[in-house]
Every structure is written in structure tokens, then in C-alpha cells.
Amino acid sequence: MALQECGLNLNRVSKELQPHGTIDFPCAGYTSYHTERQDDIIPWHWHDEIELVYMAEGRMKVKTPSETFLLEQGDMVAINSNVLHYASAVGECRLRSLVFSPMLITGNDDSVFAKKYIQPLISCNSFSGLFVDIGIEDVSVWFNVAFEALSQDTRGFEFIVRENLSHICLYLYEQFEQQFVKKESTFNQDNLRIRKMLEFIHKNFADNLSLADISNSADISDRECMRCFQKTIQISPIQYLLKYRIMKGAEMLLGDQGKSISEIAMSCGFDSPSNFAKFFRRFYNCTPRKYRQKHIE
């Protein structure tokens, strides 16, 4: 089974729409190269699957709403199902990742594997992500055996991948087993709130949004909105809105070549082309016109 092309296809709530693997074998492998350029950042998103990220070369910072992990060569991080996450290279890096449905391990929701191990794990409020450093050799061996079997289409790779991912899932279960009985945490509440506010921003980014508009979308105060953003994704709501507008503008410059820069500026919520160009230059170190020329020619 060949590696899939690495690329995000997100809906308006930042849920990834790209299928990982196939219906009968819901697991996909990816390899990708990243730099510190704005284009190479992996934006905040989430998906139903568990994700394992292995740093093959270089360094990368991976964030969830509650934790930040700095991965160096040989390190790994496991991201739980339905958890928002973001990643950016420190310098440059090359990573490998496996994204798989819990159903690959359990078979169905009524199996002992689901009821005893996987459902408690993916429902654990304490498990947003887990850092696994290079010193824990078994986990990296399991990951790489599964990754190589998948990427090389080894005969019987399905058995090899499922066996080694099962070892990793049992390891994760053992790390959080004592915390399964804990009640709903502040993190879980913040995670739900931030999803609501991101959904609102992504749906209405072209409008003249205020802090009050964003906080009202989650039925919280402006102060609580600020706290939630700073705690979970370490950026203010208005800064996130501005960054998202610029990212959408960059997409439109390449995807809507019939539109003028002035039209794109208005479509992204900027009151003037000059304002759009000023902030665009801060993020991409070039003007919108240069960015379009560089990527289309």
C-alpha cells in the first residue's frame, strides 16, 4: 500500500476531510518535508483518527490545546482522536506519520479490544498527546516496522501494521490507565469552546468580526474567550482571525487567478488592498503580487 500524498483538506470547523487509508484498511502513512516558511506550517486541525508522528530528521514543534512538544530526530508524539493539533518546523525537518482509525485495532465497537482498551483510551481527558523520546526504543521500532511494511507494500502488510500499532496502543493505554476514572477536565471544556469559536471564525472571516462576536459564538465572556485562546493555541482571537484571513488570501491568490488582488483583499475581510498587502508581507515576506507570480510561473 503506497504512502498517501500529505496535504490537508479541512472543512469549516477545521476537521480534516481527507480519508486516511481505505474503508477496509483505515490506516495511511505519510512522509513530508517542512521548513519554517509560512507555507509549510501544518495549521490547527483535528480528525477522528489517532495520529503518530515520528521525526526522521531535524526538529519540529507540535502543539495541542494543552501541551507543546519539541520533537528531535528519533522522537515521536501520539495525538489522540478528535484533538486539535498544529505543527511547525524548527529550521527544517522531515517527518513520518501514521494516521489510523481506532477501528483498525478493535474490529468493531463491541469487541473486548474496544470496550476494555481503546474506548477508555480515546475518551481519556488527560490524553491529548503523548511525547515518546528516542530512549523508548520499543515504540519507535514498532512504528518504523509498521511504516516500512505499509510504504513498501510488504506481503501481508495489513497484519504487520495492525500488530505493531496494537503494541503502541497498549503502550498508550498503560501510560494513562490510572487516569481513566477522572472527571471532565478544564482542557476538555476549552477544547469544545475553541472548536466552536474556530468554526465561527472560519465561517465568517470575511465579515467585520469583533472580539465580542467571537466570544458570543461560544456563549462566554470576552475575557474568557481571550483566556481560552491564549491557553489552547497561544494566540489572541483577533490575531488568529488576521492570520486565517491571510492564509485564505494566499489560497485565493493561487486558486482564483481570475480575481484581482483588490477583490481578494475584500473577500478576506480587509478594508483596503494596501492593508491586505501590509499584513501579507508580514506573514509571507513578499507582496501578494510577488507571491502569485512566484507560485504560478
MOKAJO-V794008 format. One record per pair of residues at least 12 apart in sequence whose C-alpha atoms are under 10 Angstrom apart, sorted by the first residue. I is the first residue (numbers start at 1). J is the second residue. Records with the same first field share a line. If there is no record, write none. Layout:
BEGIN
I->J, J
END
This chain:
BEGIN
1->21, 27, 28, 29, 149, 150, 151, 152, 153, 154, 155, 157, 158
2->21, 28, 29, 30, 149, 150, 151, 152, 153
3->21, 28, 29, 30, 31, 97, 98, 147, 148, 150, 151, 152, 153
4->19, 20, 21, 28, 29, 30, 31, 151
5->28, 29, 30, 31, 32
6->18, 28, 29, 30, 31, 32, 33, 97
7->30, 32, 42
8->42, 43, 45
9->45
10->43, 44, 45, 46, 47
11->45, 199, 202, 203
12->198, 199, 200, 201, 202, 203, 204
13->45, 46, 195, 196, 197, 198, 199, 200, 201, 202, 203
14->43, 44, 45, 46, 47, 84, 195, 198, 199, 202
15->44, 45, 46, 47, 48, 82, 83, 84, 195, 199
16->44, 45, 46, 47, 48, 49
17->46, 47, 48
18->47
19->47, 49, 99, 100
20->47, 49, 98, 99, 100, 101
21->98, 99, 100, 101
23->101, 104
24->104
25->100, 101, 103, 104, 158, 162
26->49, 99, 100, 101, 102, 103, 104, 105
27->49, 50, 51, 98, 99, 100, 101, 102, 103, 104, 150, 158, 161, 162
28->51, 97, 98, 99, 100, 101, 147, 150, 151
29->51, 52, 96, 97, 98, 99, 100, 146, 147, 148, 150, 151
30->53, 95, 96, 97, 98, 99, 147, 151
31->53, 54, 55, 56, 94, 95, 96, 97, 98, 147, 151
32->56, 93, 94, 95, 96, 97
33->56, 57, 58, 89, 92, 93, 94, 95, 96
34->58, 59, 60, 87, 88, 89, 90, 91, 92, 93, 94, 95
35->58, 59, 60, 88, 89, 90, 91, 92, 93, 94
36->60, 88, 89, 90, 91, 92, 93
37->88, 89, 91, 92, 283, 284, 285
38->88, 247, 283, 284, 285
39->247, 250, 283, 284
40->87, 88, 89, 92
41->86, 87, 88, 89
42->62, 85, 86, 87, 88, 89
43->84, 85, 86, 87, 88, 244, 247
44->63, 64, 65, 83, 84, 85, 86, 87, 198, 233
45->64, 82, 83, 84, 85, 86, 87, 195, 198
46->64, 79, 80, 81, 82, 83, 84, 85, 86, 195
47->79, 80, 81, 82, 83, 84, 85, 99, 101
48->80, 81, 82, 83, 99, 100, 101, 102, 122
49->79, 80, 81, 82, 83, 98, 99, 100, 101, 102, 103, 104, 122
50->78, 79, 80, 81, 82, 83, 98, 99, 100, 101, 102, 122, 129, 169
51->77, 78, 79, 80, 81, 83, 97, 98, 99, 100, 101, 129
52->76, 77, 78, 79, 80, 96, 97, 98, 99, 100, 129, 130, 143, 165, 168
53->71, 75, 76, 77, 78, 79, 95, 96, 97, 98, 99, 131, 132, 143
54->71, 72, 73, 74, 75, 76, 77, 78, 94, 95, 96, 97, 98, 132, 133, 134, 140, 143, 144
55->71, 72, 73, 74, 75, 76, 77, 93, 94, 95, 96, 97, 134
56->71, 72, 73, 74, 75, 76, 93, 94, 95, 96, 97
57->71, 72, 73, 74, 75, 92, 93, 94, 95, 96
58->71, 72, 73, 74, 89, 90, 91, 92, 93, 94, 95
59->71, 72, 73, 74, 75, 88, 89, 90, 91, 92, 93, 94, 95
60->72, 73, 75, 87, 88, 89, 90, 91, 92, 93, 94, 95
61->86, 87, 88, 89, 90
62->77, 79, 85, 86, 87, 88, 89, 129, 131
63->79, 84, 85, 86, 87, 88, 128, 129, 232, 233, 234
64->79, 80, 83, 84, 85, 86, 87, 128, 129, 191, 232, 233
65->83, 84, 85, 86, 128, 129, 187, 188, 190, 191, 194, 228, 229, 230, 231, 232, 233, 234
66->83, 84, 85, 126, 127, 128, 129, 186, 187, 188, 190, 191, 231, 232, 233, 234
67->85, 128, 129, 130, 131, 231, 232, 233
68->85, 86, 87, 129, 130, 131, 232, 233
69->87, 129, 130, 131, 132
70->87, 88, 89, 90, 131, 133
71->89, 90, 93, 95, 131, 132, 133, 134
72->90, 93, 133, 134
73->93, 94, 95, 133, 134
74->95, 132, 133, 134, 135, 136, 137, 140
75->131, 132, 133, 134, 135, 136, 137, 139, 140
76->95, 96, 97, 130, 131, 132, 133, 134, 136, 139, 140, 143
77->97, 129, 130, 131, 132, 133
78->97, 98, 99, 127, 128, 129, 130, 131, 132, 168, 169, 172
79->99, 122, 127, 128, 129, 130, 131
80->121, 122, 123, 124, 125, 126, 127, 128, 129, 130, 172
81->99, 100, 101, 102, 121, 122, 123, 127, 128, 129
82->122, 123, 128, 191
83->122, 127, 128, 129, 188, 191, 192, 195
84->128, 129, 191, 192, 194, 195, 232, 233
85->128, 129, 232, 233
86->233
96->143, 144, 147
97->143, 144, 147
98->143, 144, 146, 147, 150, 161, 165
100->162, 165
102->114, 118, 119, 122, 165, 166, 169
103->118
104->158, 161, 162, 165, 166
105->117, 118, 161, 162, 163, 165, 166, 167, 169
106->118, 119, 162, 166
113->166, 170
116->173
117->169, 170, 172, 173, 174, 177
118->166, 169, 170, 172, 173
119->173
120->173, 176, 177, 179, 180, 181
121->169, 170, 172, 173, 174, 175, 176, 177, 179, 180
122->172, 173, 180
123->180
124->173, 176, 177, 179, 180, 181, 182, 183, 184, 185, 188
125->176, 179, 180, 181, 182, 183, 184, 185, 186, 187, 188, 189
126->176, 179, 180, 182, 183, 184, 185, 187, 188
127->172, 173, 175, 176, 179, 180
128->187, 188, 191
129->172
130->172, 175, 176
138->167, 168, 171
139->164, 165, 167, 168, 169, 171, 172
140->168
141->164, 168
142->160, 161, 163, 164, 165, 166, 167, 168
143->161, 164, 165, 167, 168
144->161, 164
145->157, 160, 161, 163, 164, 165
146->158, 159, 160, 161, 162, 163, 164, 165
147->160, 161, 164, 165
148->160, 161
149->161
187->228, 231, 232
189->228
190->224, 225, 227, 228, 229, 231, 232
191->228, 229, 232
192->218
193->215, 217, 218, 219, 220, 225, 228, 229
194->215, 217, 218, 225, 228, 229, 232, 233, 237
195->218
196->214, 215, 217, 218, 219
197->213, 214, 215, 216, 217, 218, 219, 225, 228, 229, 237
198->214, 217, 218, 229, 237, 240, 241, 244
199->214, 217, 218
200->213, 214, 215, 216, 217, 218
201->213, 214, 217, 237, 238, 240, 241, 244, 245
202->241, 244, 245, 248
204->241, 268, 269
205->241, 242, 244, 245, 248, 267, 268, 269, 270
206->241, 245, 248, 265, 266, 267, 268, 269, 270
207->266, 267, 268, 269, 270
208->269, 270, 271
209->238, 241, 269
210->222, 237, 238, 241
211->223, 225, 226, 236, 237, 238, 241
212->225
214->226, 237, 238, 241
215->228, 237
222->237
225->237
226->238
241->269
242->268, 269, 270, 276, 279, 280
243->279, 280, 283
244->268
245->265, 267, 268, 269, 270, 276, 279, 280
246->265, 268, 269, 270, 276, 277, 279, 280, 281, 282, 283, 284, 288
247->268, 280, 283, 284
248->264, 265, 267, 268
249->261, 264, 265, 266, 267, 268, 269, 270, 276, 280, 288
250->264, 268, 280, 284, 288, 291, 292
251->264, 292
252->264, 265, 267, 268, 292
253->265, 288, 289, 291, 292, 293, 295, 296
254->291, 292, 293, 295, 296
255->292, 296
257->292, 296
260->273, 289
261->273, 274, 276, 277, 288, 289, 292
262->274, 276, 277
264->276, 288
265->277, 288
273->288
276->288
277->289
END
